Amino acid sequence: MSEEKWAVITGASQGIGRAMAAEAARRGLNLFLIALPDTELPAVADELSRLYDVESEFWEIDLANRAAIADFVEYVRASRRTVELLINNAGIGGTAPFAEQNPERIASMIDVNVGALTALTRLLLPHLMRQNEAHILNVASLAGWFPSPGMGVYAATKAYVISFSLALRDELQSTGVSVSVLCPSGVVTKEEVVRALALQGFWGRRTSRYPDQLARHAIQRAYRRHRIIVPGIVNRLLRVAGRLTPLRLLTKLVGGRISLKPGALGHAHPAAAEAPQRRLRHATMGVPENV
Ligand SMILES: NC(=O)c1ccc[n+]([C@@H]2O[C@H](COP(=O)([O-])OP(=O)(O)OC[C@H]3O[C@@H](n4cnc5c(N)ncnc54)[C@H](OP(=O)(O)O)[C@@H]3O)[C@@H](O)[C@H]2O)c1
């Protein structure tokens, strides 16, 4: 395998994933970037490649499609690249009463937040275990620690990510692969998030982070093999307080903080439904589609 190291980052077209990609490139890692088709992904790959003088390839796939994930991992294996960092960041969020949520959207949320993260980790793991050192950084959420009325499915998917990451970390203890789970509170990514954080006033300001700040912190700690990464002292206190609070009271308190304006924390991407089975384009080396 080549000595050059690569990072795989899902959901890299915008928000936290884009910032993670920039931070990985700043550290000299080449990039495999994944997101849905027809987004900013090609521009992000091109920009980071030129700015940090790294190679970047982008895969425009729907992560809900397991075959597309398998194709991607097969490509990584066949291309004999060395992946040192896997960041499972892609995720779908949003707030609405469960009874009013679109059932297809709920299924997509579970498919991407849980299914894709699990499938990609499983398929890439043999490759990662062959390295002397490799890191998996799973992006959960502070919400994963609390039952959250108004975003019950989202919080439950993130609870899965936390539980799965901690268990896998222990299973891999005797290997060179470390697993870290990132649990941010609000991250200033898009307009809906800014609105939701503004509604929270003081708490929104104290608990939120900017994506680049978060990415630097998280990747640094993943390389230091931290288990749970909760950015900010207030968020760490909230997590501990949550664990000491009776569940019934905790659920009420969390529910009281969540705005139930539909879409307050994100929306399903319309391109997901139309995503072709797989589309590969290469930002810097002209690899043809459908390799
Ligand atoms: N923002 C926050 O306040 C916050 C707080 C805590 C945790 N998080 C978590 O952090 C992660 C990133 O959040 P974000 O706010 O940066 O999200 P975002 O801006 O909505 O970006 C989500 C990313 O995931 C990709 N994605 C979504 N569905 C996909 C699919 N089916 N196939 C392939 N890619 C898909 C999107 O690709 P397209 O661009 O192609 O749509 C995009 O790149 C998520 O896991 C989220 O739950 C966010």
The ligand as an SDF file (V2000), in Angstrom:
LIG
                    3D

 48 52  0  0  0  0  0  0  0  0999 V2000
  -25.4170   21.2160   13.0150 N   0  0  0  0  0  0  0  0  0  0  0  0
  -25.6350   20.8740   14.2620 C   0  0  0  0  0  0  0  0  0  0  0  0
  -26.0880   21.6900   15.0710 O   0  0  0  0  0  0  0  0  0  0  0  0
  -25.2980   19.4890   14.7430 C   0  0  0  0  0  0  0  0  0  0  0  0
  -25.2750   19.2490   16.1350 C   0  0  0  0  0  0  0  0  0  0  0  0
  -24.9480   17.9750   16.5850 C   0  0  0  0  0  0  0  0  0  0  0  0
  -24.6600   16.9630   15.6980 C   0  0  0  0  0  0  0  0  0  0  0  0
  -24.7110   17.2260   14.3650 N   0  0  0  0  0  0  0  0  0  0  0  0
  -24.4020   16.1170   13.4480 C   0  0  0  0  0  0  0  0  0  0  0  0
  -23.2980   16.4780   12.6530 O   0  0  0  0  0  0  0  0  0  0  0  0
  -23.4020   15.8750   11.3670 C   0  0  0  0  0  0  0  0  0  0  0  0
  -23.3150   16.9480   10.2940 C   0  0  0  0  0  0  0  0  0  0  0  0
  -24.3040   17.9230   10.5470 O   0  0  0  0  0  0  0  0  0  0  0  0
  -24.4290   19.2640    9.6800 P   0  0  0  0  0  0  0  0  0  0  0  0
  -25.2470   20.2210   10.4570 O   0  0  0  0  0  0  0  0  0  0  0  0
  -23.0980   19.6630    9.1820 O   0  0  0  0  0  0  0  0  0  0  0  0
  -25.3470   18.7120    8.4980 O   0  0  0  0  0  0  0  0  0  0  0  0
  -25.6240   19.3120    7.0530 P   0  0  0  0  0  0  0  0  0  0  0  0
  -25.0750   20.6810    6.9200 O   0  0  0  0  0  0  0  0  0  0  0  0
  -27.0760   19.0680    6.7910 O   0  0  0  0  0  0  0  0  0  0  0  0
  -24.7790   18.3100    6.1630 O   0  0  0  0  0  0  0  0  0  0  0  0
  -25.1340   16.9710    6.1320 C   0  0  0  0  0  0  0  0  0  0  0  0
  -24.1940   16.2790    5.2020 C   0  0  0  0  0  0  0  0  0  0  0  0
  -24.6130   14.9050    5.0870 O   0  0  0  0  0  0  0  0  0  0  0  0
  -24.8210   14.6180    3.7260 C   0  0  0  0  0  0  0  0  0  0  0  0
  -25.8970   13.6550    3.5300 N   0  0  0  0  0  0  0  0  0  0  0  0
  -27.1530   13.7050    4.0280 C   0  0  0  0  0  0  0  0  0  0  0  0
  -27.8580   12.6530    3.5920 N   0  0  0  0  0  0  0  0  0  0  0  0
  -27.0190   11.9350    2.8110 C   0  0  0  0  0  0  0  0  0  0  0  0
  -27.1650   10.7310    2.0590 C   0  0  0  0  0  0  0  0  0  0  0  0
  -28.3240   10.0500    2.0320 N   0  0  0  0  0  0  0  0  0  0  0  0
  -26.1100   10.2920    1.3310 N   0  0  0  0  0  0  0  0  0  0  0  0
  -24.9470   10.9760    1.3110 C   0  0  0  0  0  0  0  0  0  0  0  0
  -24.7470   12.0970    2.0230 N   0  0  0  0  0  0  0  0  0  0  0  0
  -25.7810   12.5840    2.7420 C   0  0  0  0  0  0  0  0  0  0  0  0
  -25.1850   15.9400    3.0880 C   0  0  0  0  0  0  0  0  0  0  0  0
  -24.9100   15.8480    1.7080 O   0  0  0  0  0  0  0  0  0  0  0  0
  -25.5800   16.8910    0.6810 P   0  0  0  0  0  0  0  0  0  0  0  0
  -24.8860   18.1860    0.7750 O   0  0  0  0  0  0  0  0  0  0  0  0
  -25.3310   16.1760   -0.5640 O   0  0  0  0  0  0  0  0  0  0  0  0
  -27.0130   16.9760    1.0980 O   0  0  0  0  0  0  0  0  0  0  0  0
  -24.2320   16.8800    3.8040 C   0  0  0  0  0  0  0  0  0  0  0  0
  -22.9560   16.7970    3.2390 O   0  0  0  0  0  0  0  0  0  0  0  0
  -24.7270   15.1180   11.3490 C   0  0  0  0  0  0  0  0  0  0  0  0
  -24.4940   13.7720   11.6540 O   0  0  0  0  0  0  0  0  0  0  0  0
  -25.5130   15.8000   12.4530 C   0  0  0  0  0  0  0  0  0  0  0  0
  -26.4760   14.9460   13.0150 O   0  0  0  0  0  0  0  0  0  0  0  0
  -25.0170   18.4640   13.8620 C   0  0  0  0  0  0  0  0  0  0  0  0
  1  2  1  0
  2  3  2  0
  2  4  1  0
  4  5  1  0
  4 48  2  0
  5  6  2  0
  6  7  1  0
  7  8  2  0
  8  9  1  0
  8 48  1  0
  9 10  1  0
  9 46  1  0
 10 11  1  0
 11 12  1  0
 11 44  1  0
 12 13  1  0
 13 14  1  0
 14 15  2  0
 14 16  1  0
 14 17  1  0
 17 18  1  0
 18 19  2  0
 18 20  1  0
 18 21  1  0
 21 22  1  0
 22 23  1  0
 23 24  1  0
 23 42  1  0
 24 25  1  0
 25 26  1  0
 25 36  1  0
 26 27  1  0
 26 35  1  0
 27 28  2  0
 28 29  1  0
 29 30  1  0
 29 35  2  0
 30 31  1  0
 30 32  2  0
 32 33  1  0
 33 34  2  0
 34 35  1  0
 36 37  1  0
 36 42  1  0
 37 38  1  0
 38 39  2  0
 38 40  1  0
 38 41  1  0
 42 43  1  0
 44 45  1  0
 44 46  1  0
 46 47  1  0
M  CHG  2   8   1  16  -1
M  END
$$$$
